[in-house]
Amino acid sequence: MAEHDAGVTGGLAFPELSVPAAGRQAELLLRPWRAADVPALTAEMSCGYLLGGMWSAPGERPFRTVLRGGPERTGPIGEPDAVRWIASQDRGWHDGDRLCFAVLEAGQAGSWVLAGNVGLKNRDETGRIGERDTAEIGYWTALAARGRGVAPAAVKAVTGWVFDAFAGTSLRQIMLVHDVDNPASCRVAGKSGYRFREFSPANPPHWFTDGHIHIRLRG
């Protein structure tokens, strides 16, 4: 069970979610991204292309990269983009339309190491969280933290916080969407309580690959 500790700004709680260690999964701390996270985020981007939950706000200059031999994908890459993306997420928390958590893993001597990201937005990308009935959750896990249960623990913690924090609002369900050829994300969805809902065929230029839609309902 995640423990919540929040400060408040602009009427929206800025939470810190604590997830106790379990099995191979170390203790986790989830909190909004900070400028101090730029070096760790930049280093992780040098290991792989980060995508899940790495959204820009509508109207902001998007992060667009064409992968070699593949379709255009969206997400930051390199230190300048990391700085800009984290600043964007700070605005997202203040505006209430994009809520992204840095996932930190307990390290040695009381340190915390970047282990991933969990992000939330409205499915239709309009309005504040809680003003629409369907939100969408996305995530990625740092290369060194994979295979230890970090992703399902983090997704489950954020999901529980969201439904608690936005109780009494229009929010009814959260979607988790992944590429059909990503069975690891299918397992994360199941372990996080997101049931498979339907197959989603590719629909260029909005999305280029077939996918699975999983749903977690309130209550």
C-alpha positions, 0 to 999 in steps of 0.5 A, a space after each residue: 500500500 502506497 503512503 501519501 504525503 502531499 504539499 499543495 499549490 494552486 489548489 492541487 496536491 503535490 504528492 509524494 507516494 511511498 511504496 514499501 519494498 516487496 521481493 526484488 522490488 526496492 522501496 520506491 518514492 514517487 513525486 513530481 519531477 524537479 529541475 534537479 532530475 535533469 542529469 539523471 533523465 538525460 543519462 537515462 535517455 542515452 540508454 534508450 528512447 523514453 516514451 511512456 507518459 512523456 507528453 507535452 501540453 497541447 499548444 507546446 512545441 512537441 518533441 518529435 523524433 523519427 526513429 531510423 527505419 520507423 515512424 515518427 515518435 514523440 518524446 524528449 531526447 538529450 539535455 535541452 529537451 530534458 530541461 524543457 520537458 521537466 519545465 513543461 511537467 511543472 506547468 502540467 501540475 500547476 494547470 492540473 492537466 498533466 500529472 507526471 511522477 518521477 519514480 525513484 528507487 532506494 539506493 545505498 546510504 539513503 540515496 534515491 536513484 531514478 527508476 522511471 516515470 508514470 504520467 497521467 492525462 485526460 484521454 482527449 487531452 483537454 481540461 484538468 484531470 477530473 473534468 473528464 470521465 476517462 484519463 490515460 496513464 503511461 510509464 517507462 522503467 529505467 534500464 537498470 531497474 527493469 525486471 524487479 516489479 518497479 513498473 506495476 508497483 509504480 502504476 498501481 500507486 499512482 492509480 490509487 492516488 488518482 482515484 483518491 485525489 479525484 473522488 467526487 469528480 467526473 473521473 470514472 476510468 483510466 486507460 493503459 494503452 500499449 503496442 500489441 507487440 509489447 507483452 511486458 506492458 501487457 503483464 504490467 497492466 494485469 499486475 496493476 489491475 488494468 483489465 484488457 478491454 479491446 484491440 486498437 488497430 493502427 490509425 496513422 497519423 495518430 498512432 502507427 502500430 496496433 495496440 491493446 487497451 486496458 481499463 481500470 475502473 473507479 472502485 
